[in-house]
Amino acid sequence: MQLSFLSFIKPARALLIFSFILILSFSGCGPAREITRLSKEGKSAYEAGNHQAALDYYQKLIELKEDRDDEVSGETLNKAGMAAYHLGKTSLSLQYLDRARHTEAADEHTYVALAEGYREIDNLSREITNLEIYVNEYPEGEKIETMRERYFETLVESMNWEKAYELWPELEQETREKESFLNGYFAVNKALGNDEKCTLLAREILQINENNVDALEWLGLKYFRRAENRYNREMEAYERNRTHRQYAILLEAFEEINQDFRTALNYLSRLYQKEPSARIASYLANIYQRFEDEERARYYRQKARE
């Protein structure tokens, strides 16, 4: 009787263990199958251009994996981020793509979306980071010209003069002939102390826009300072040596000095008409003083005090 009872207990125990293992197995298969389904459906929707459906699938997939403490693949994060990007959901796009860019799934489109997203939320430093990666890693990329142009603009905006100077020759010729980019390159050379280059650029800019204030100011002050400095030198030389010969030298120098003053007057008058300021009025007053035009000199001295 005892043997019969034991023989009954052993099969029952084995059945209980088997049932327990089976339950565990099925409970594990449910989420695994769902992960596979979501991944497959998400990829299919993304490739079909159905970005909203793709985003929905990938968000559920990411949530499910994170709930299970499973690693979310770079491909999933990248596609979720790009789907959000195409839908104009900037914050969500950046959230996923910032994680994806540290994986092998990141590609040139990832960095375009990141750069554009950070530009939209006005985060210049992160925009520059992603522009720089694109320009350096994808020199033959689909959007290399656009990204390189924007990279130059951000380098100028952030006053990264040396990098902007080095990047300039890589821009397309057509781009380098646009006023906005010439203005940027002018600012770069001005900051780096390349005065002769600035003079050439100012003249080039004025051929495109005769009222460009930066170019007018640069050339106006260039000729004013040259005339004023030479005037002072020649007058000092004459004061030290008041001879007929020295006076003849002074008169001859005055022809060139006055020509420079007239050139300065041309640029600075146009600048003052475009953007009146006390500082430029002061220069104009000095020029008219040199020309012994007291009425106009008095007028601009008054404007300089206002």
KOLTORGU-514739 format. One record per residue (C-alpha): residue number from 0; x negated, y, z negated. Coordinates in pm, whole numbers. Each point is the difference from the previous one (the first is absolute). Layout:
# KOLTORGU-514739
 pos     px     py     pz
 NUM      X      Y      Z
...
# end
This chain:
# KOLTORGU-514739
 pos     px     py     pz
   0      0      0      0
   1   -287    241    -85
   2   -173    -66    335
   3    321     70    186
   4     44    337   -177
   5   -360    109     78
   6     37   -102    358
   7    304    229     21
   8   -177    299   -164
   9   -303      4    232
  10    195     37    328
  11    222    267   -157
  12   -304    201   -112
  13   -158    -31    341
  14    322    119    162
  15     12    301   -232
  16   -358     98     83
  17     65    -44    372
  18    313    215    -20
  19   -193    272   -185
  20   -275      0    262
  21    261     14    276
  22    170    302   -159
  23   -332    181    -30
  24    -79    -82    358
  25    328    138    131
  26    -22    311   -217
  27   -342     71    151
  28    105    -65    358
  29    277    262     -7
  30   -222    311    -30
  31   -263   -152    227
  32    256    -55    273
  33    133    354    -51
  34   -351    144     32
  35    -50   -187    325
  36    338    115    131
  37    -54    365    -89
  38   -346      0    152
  39    126   -154    322
  40    306    225     27
  41   -203    310    -84
  42   -260    -72    266
  43    268    -74    259
  44    187    325    -74
  45   -323    203      4
  46   -111   -140    335
  47    347     74    141
  48    -34    362   -109
  49    280    -32   -258
  50   -191    191   -266
  51    283     36   -252
  52     69   -373     -7
  53   -373    -73    -12
  54    -44    237   -294
  55    291   -159   -185
  56   -146   -349     45
  57   -352    105    -98
  58    116    190   -308
  59    186   -309   -124
  60   -305   -212     80
  61   -236    231   -190
  62    235     16   -297
  63     37   -377    -10
  64   -374    -59     17
  65    -78    258   -265
  66    264   -153   -229
  67   -186   -329     33
  68   -339    169    -45
  69    -95   -119    348
  70   -240    199    216
  71    169    207    270
  72   -182    -38    330
  73   -152    296    181
  74    211    -80    304
  75    321     25   -201
  76   -104    331   -157
  77   -115    142    332
  78    317    -93    188
  79    219    126   -283
  80   -191    329      0
  81     14     39    376
  82    372    -78      6
  83     54    272   -261
  84   -221    235    205
  85    211    -51    313
  86    310     72   -208
  87   -146    325   -131
  88    -15   -127   -358
  89   -334    164    -78
  90    -28    -71   -372
  91     84   -369     42
  92   -230    -29    300
  93   -295    145   -192
  94     74   -229   -295
  95    -39   -314    210
  96   -267    118    246
  97   -230    121   -277
  98     -8   -359   -122
  99    -25   -146    348
 100   -300    213    103
 101   -219   -194   -241
 102     74   -322    189
 103    -95   -142    337
 104    355     60    122
 105    -62    376     28
 106    -44    121    358
 107    -19    330    185
 108    377     51    -32
 109    -31    -30   -377
 110   -236    297    -17
 111    210    209    237
 112    302    -54   -224
 113   -201     73   -315
 114   -152    319    142
 115    336    127    124
 116    168    -92   -327
 117   -252    183   -214
 118     21    300    230
 119    376      3    -48
 120    -32      9   -379
 121   -287    251     21
 122   -272   -220   -149
 123   -298    132    198
 124   -274   -208   -161
 125    175   -332     66
 126     96    108    348
 127   -367     72     73
 128   -104   -339   -141
 129    228   -188    238
 130    -81    222    298
 131   -369    -62    -59
 132     49   -377    -17
 133    194      4    327
 134   -251    219    183
 135   -295   -208   -117
 136    156   -347     28
 137    213     41    313
 138   -192    222    246
 139    192   -162    286
 140    331      5   -186
 141    330     81    162
 142     28    333   -185
 143   -367     89    -30
 144     34    343    164
 145    290    107   -222
 146   -165   -135   -314
 147   -336    159     83
 148    164    337     62
 149    187    -16   -330
 150   -317   -116   -177
 151   -181    311    126
 152    284    223   -119
 153     -3   -155   -347
 154   -378     31    -27
 155     28    371     78
 156    291     37   -243
 157   -198   -172   -276
 158   -313    206     88
 159   -201   -310     81
 160   -209    203    241
 161   -284   -241     82
 162    230   -290     91
 163    221    229    208
 164   -308    132    184
 165   -115   -354     77
 166    346   -108    116
 167     52    290    243
 168   -188   -152    298
 169    213   -315    -26
 170    323    191     65
 171    139      2    351
 172   -103    296    218
 173    363    104     35
 174     33      6   -379
 175   -316    207    -40
 176    147    265    230
 177    312     54   -214
 178     14    319   -205
 179     88   -175   -327
 180   -297   -236     24
 181   -236    278    111
 182    116    193   -307
 183    -86   -301   -215
 184   -342    -43    157
 185    -60    375    -37
 186     74    -32   -374
 187   -241   -295    -21
 188   -286    190    163
 189     70    312   -203
 190    -23   -205   -321
 191   -323   -162    117
 192   -156    335     91
 193    -19    -65    375
 194     48    367     93
 195    -95    -19    366
 196    232   -294     50
 197    278    197   -166
 198    -52    288    243
 199     29   -234    299
 200    309   -165   -149
 201    163    337    -75
 202    -38    106    361
 203    138   -333    120
 204    298     32   -234
 205     79    352    122
 206     17   -129    356
 207    287   -219   -116
 208    161    251   -237
 209   -117    361     17
 210    165     74   -336
 211   -162   -277   -205
 212    -75    175   -329
 213   -296   -215   -106
 214   -179     52    331
 215     76    374      7
 216   -133     46   -352
 217   -314   -204     62
 218    -98    190    314
 219    110    339   -135
 220   -210    -35   -314
 221   -291   -149    193
 222    -32    306    224
 223     75    242   -282
 224   -275   -141   -223
 225   -245    -14    286
 226     69    363     88
 227      1    120   -360
 228   -322   -181    -90
 229   -183    131    305
 230    135    352    -57
 231   -142     -3   -353
 232   -336   -138    117
 233    -38    254    278
 234    100    292   -224
 235   -245   -110   -269
 236   -275    -28    263
 237     77    351    124
 238     13    144   -354
 239   -347   -143    -63
 240   -140    133    326
 241    175    308    134
 242   -176     27    337
 243    131     59    351
 244    -96   -352     97
 245    182   -151   -297
 246    303    216     75
 247      2   -131    360
 248    -12   -354   -135
 249    293     82   -229
 250    209    140    285
 251    -71   -304    215
 252     96   -231   -287
 253    322    195    -52
 254    122   -108    343
 255    -10   -367   -102
 256    122     76   -353
 257    301    191    128
 258     79   -277    247
 259      5   -249   -288
 260    222    234   -201
 261    240     28    294
 262      8   -378     34
 263     65    -35   -372
 264    273    264     23
 265    173   -194    277
 266     15   -321   -200
 267     82    158   -336
 268    272    228    139
 269    175   -300    152
 270    -41   -187   -326
 271    145    291   -200
 272    301     18    230
 273     56   -372    -49
 274    -68    -12   -375
 275    -46    340   -166
 276   -216     -6   -313
 277   -190    248   -215
 278   -326   -185     64
 279     20     29    381
 280    121    361    -31
 281   -321     76   -187
 282   -211   -135    287
 283    200    203    252
 284    -49    316   -209
 285   -376    -57      3
 286     -8    -50    375
 287    194    320     67
 288   -230    179   -243
 289   -296   -110    212
 290    179    135    309
 291     65    326   -188
 292    373    -41     46
 293     98    146   -337
 294    374    -13     57
 295      9   -374     63
 296   -264    -66   -264
 297    216    184   -256
 298    309   -195    110
 299   -165   -340    -54
 300   -162    108   -326
 301    350     74   -125
 302    119   -342    120
 303   -295   -161   -174
 304    115    153   -330
 305    360   -121     35
# end
